[in-house]
Amino acid sequence: MKLNSLKIFIKVIDIGSYSLAANELEITQPAVSMQIKSLEDFFSCELITKEAGNLHLTPAGKILYRSAKTILTEWDETKLQIKQLTKETWGEIKVGASTIPAVYFLPEKLAQFRQSFPEIKVKSYHGDSQNMIEKLEADEVDVIIIGKLMKDNNYQSIPVVEDDLKLIIPANHKFSTGKSVSLTDFFAEDIILREKGSGTRKVMLDALARKGYSLSDLKISCYLGSTEAVIAGVEAGLGVSLVSKLAAKKASECQRIKIKSLSELNLNRMLYLVYKKGREQEEKLASFINQLC
């Protein structure tokens, strides 16, 4: 069994397609299929199934997927340690992140990465999703983590963590006793909204659009520039809002606000790691990608 087979296996699962994985790796689809088949032959069991056009990991496949990521991360660490013995330097990685991942996801991951790769320096930048995309396109950062899918074919987007939006209300609000709030009741409330470019704002407006509503249907009380400002505004009674579940958790535990579900809307989203295609071949960046994914 070769490390390259594990890399191909992970790529197929991350992308969800044999053909797209082949394009990404710049090899043929039969070559991808052959590598997966060689892994299944090695373990004498099926690793991937296909249902209704979608790929699914078998129980054995799930074990291999988790272990393969660990193996590749440890291999990268081994290469780095040997490079350190020969006094080679790996420089730095510049990471951009929108507000939610910058505050509630990235710090823990950076700490883990630092433990594994202390010689790689990391510089982080944060702003709204659009600002981070612009920095990536201008080569001002190496990778970004944002709350929306970047559809440009020159870039690879990998889901790293699932998040969803929750309705937050003041602790003493009239909705505080119920489990969920209807859209009708939501529209009757003063609503605090994030600024243009916010991934949170886009998820909310996209969900409303699927139900036939728009920004004009909302009673906007004010626009605020950060998630923490929105939480503070809700706490102060400026209105209600929709924010990341990750962001709202601590404020709710401190009883600053309460969290409710907003019925009738699908507010699930993913946070994505995005980088320019081909850069995953760079060893230091591959190490970072493997650590986060």
C-alpha positions, 0 to 999 in steps of 0.5 A, spaced: 500 500 500 502 506 498 501 513 500 499 516 494 493 511 494 491 514 501 491 521 498 487 519 492 482 515 496 481 522 501 481 526 494 475 522 492 471 522 498 473 530 499 470 532 492 465 526 492 466 524 485 471 519 481 472 524 475 472 530 479 478 527 483 481 525 477 481 532 474 484 535 480 490 530 481 491 530 473 490 523 472 485 519 468 479 516 472 481 509 470 487 510 474 483 513 480 478 507 480 484 502 480 487 506 486 481 505 490 480 498 487 487 496 490 485 499 497 479 494 497 483 488 495 488 490 500 483 490 505 479 485 502 473 489 503 468 494 500 470 501 502 466 506 497 459 505 495 455 509 490 447 510 491 443 515 487 449 518 484 452 520 491 459 516 494 458 513 501 463 510 505 462 503 508 464 502 515 471 500 513 471 506 509 470 511 514 475 507 519 480 508 513 478 515 511 480 517 519 486 513 519 489 515 512 488 523 514 492 521 521 498 517 517 499 523 512 499 528 517 504 524 521 508 523 514 508 530 513 511 531 520 516 526 519 518 530 513 519 536 516 523 533 522 528 531 517 528 537 514 529 541 520 535 536 521 538 539 515 537 546 517 532 547 511 526 552 513 519 552 511 517 559 512 510 561 513 503 560 511 498 566 511 491 564 513 485 569 512 478 567 515 471 570 515 469 572 522 466 566 525 471 561 523 477 566 525 474 567 532 470 560 533 474 555 529 481 557 527 484 558 534 484 551 536 486 548 529 492 553 529 494 551 536 494 544 534 498 545 527 503 549 532 504 543 536 505 538 530 509 544 526 513 549 530 518 551 525 512 553 520 510 560 522 502 562 521 500 569 520 492 570 520 488 575 517 480 576 518 475 580 515 468 579 512 468 573 507 468 577 500 474 581 503 478 574 504 476 572 497 479 578 494 485 577 499 486 570 496 485 572 489 490 577 490 495 572 493 495 576 499 494 570 503 495 562 502 488 559 504 482 562 507 476 559 511 469 562 509 462 561 510 460 560 503 462 556 497 467 559 492 465 557 485 471 559 481 474 553 478 481 556 479 480 554 487 479 548 491 474 549 496 474 543 502 468 543 507 471 543 514 466 544 519 458 544 519 455 550 522 448 553 522 444 559 523 440 560 530 435 566 532 438 569 538 433 574 542 434 578 549 434 573 555 427 576 557 424 576 550 416 574 549 419 568 545 423 566 550 419 560 553 418 557 546 422 552 542 422 555 535 419 562 532 415 562 526 417 566 520 411 570 521 413 572 528 420 573 526 418 578 520 414 582 526 420 583 530 426 589 529 432 585 526 439 586 526 443 585 520 450 584 518 453 588 513 454 587 506 459 581 504 458 577 511 457 570 509 452 570 515 448 575 512 448 571 505 446 565 508 440 568 511 438 572 505 439 566 500 434 562 505 429 567 505 429 568 497 428 560 497 421 562 500 420 567 496 422 573 501 427 578 500 431 584 504 425 588 503 420 584 508 425 585 514 424 590 519 431 592 519 433 596 526 440 597 524 446 594 521 452 592 525 459 590 523 461 584 527 458 578 530 459 580 537 456 587 536 450 583 533 450 579 540 451 585 544 445 589 540 440 583 541 442 583 549 441 590 549 434 590 546 436 593 539 432 587 536 433 579 534 438 576 529 440 570 526 448 568 528 452 562 527 451 557 532 458 557 534 458 564 536 451 564 540 453 558 544 458 562 549 453 568 550 447 563 551 451 559 556 452 566 560 445 568 559 446 574 555 441 572 550 437 566 548 437 561 542 431 559 538 430 555 532 427 559 526 422 554 523 420 554 515 427 556 514 433 551 512 439 555 515 445 550 515 451 551 512 459 549 511 465 553 513 470 552 507 477 551 506 479 555 500 486 555 496 488 556 489 488 549 485 495 546 485 498 549 491 496 543 495 503 540 492 507 545 496 509 541 502 508 546 508 501 548 505 499 540 504 501 539 512 496 545 514 490 543 509 491 535 512 491 538 519 485 542 518 481 537 514 
